[in-house]
Amino acid sequence: MRRAANPTRKISITIPQNIFNELERTLSYTQSRSRFISAAIADKLSGESSQSILESTTRQLMAAITAREDTDETLKHLLLQILSK
């Protein structure tokens, strides 16, 4: 029997319902909740807070585009209208 170089450990955590709901909306059916949470913890511990584009929600992407200085004013206006809904 072979041992894993970095074995996993099962833990139990409690998070607010709204965070759980957001997580469920964010992940696709094929994405691993454990892998996502492990990566988020590793990023936080290493001081990184960047999120993969693939992991971002559409609303997060729209907000990021709106915040960019190189985004056209017309596009910003349209995105802000959509985000305000």
NORWO-V233380 format. One record per residue. N is the residue number from 1. SS is DSSP state (H for helix, E for strand, L for the rest). NEAR is the number of other C-alpha atoms within 8 Angstrom. Layout:
# NORWO-V233380
((N & SS & NEAR) (N & SS & NEAR))
This chain:
# NORWO-V233380
((1 & L & 2) (2 & L & 3) (3 & L & 5) (4 & L & 5) (5 & L & 4) (6 & L & 4) (7 & L & 6) (8 & L & 4) (9 & L & 4) (10 & L & 4) (11 & L & 4) (12 & L & 4) (13 & L & 4) (14 & L & 4) (15 & L & 6) (16 & L & 6) (17 & H & 6) (18 & H & 6) (19 & H & 8) (20 & H & 9) (21 & H & 8) (22 & H & 8) (23 & H & 8) (24 & H & 8) (25 & H & 7) (26 & H & 9) (27 & L & 11) (28 & L & 7) (29 & L & 4) (30 & L & 5) (31 & L & 8) (32 & L & 7) (33 & H & 7) (34 & H & 6) (35 & H & 8) (36 & H & 9) (37 & H & 8) (38 & H & 8) (39 & H & 8) (40 & H & 9) (41 & H & 8) (42 & H & 8) (43 & H & 11) (44 & H & 9) (45 & H & 7) (46 & L & 6) (47 & L & 6) (48 & L & 7) (49 & L & 7) (50 & L & 5) (51 & L & 6) (52 & L & 6) (53 & H & 6) (54 & H & 4) (55 & H & 8) (56 & L & 10) (57 & L & 7) (58 & H & 6) (59 & H & 7) (60 & H & 8) (61 & H & 10) (62 & H & 10) (63 & H & 11) (64 & H & 8) (65 & H & 9) (66 & H & 11) (67 & H & 7) (68 & L & 7) (69 & L & 4) (70 & L & 4) (71 & L & 10) (72 & L & 6) (73 & H & 6) (74 & H & 6) (75 & H & 9) (76 & H & 11) (77 & H & 8) (78 & H & 8) (79 & H & 11) (80 & H & 10) (81 & H & 8) (82 & H & 7) (83 & H & 9) (84 & L & 5) (85 & L & 4))
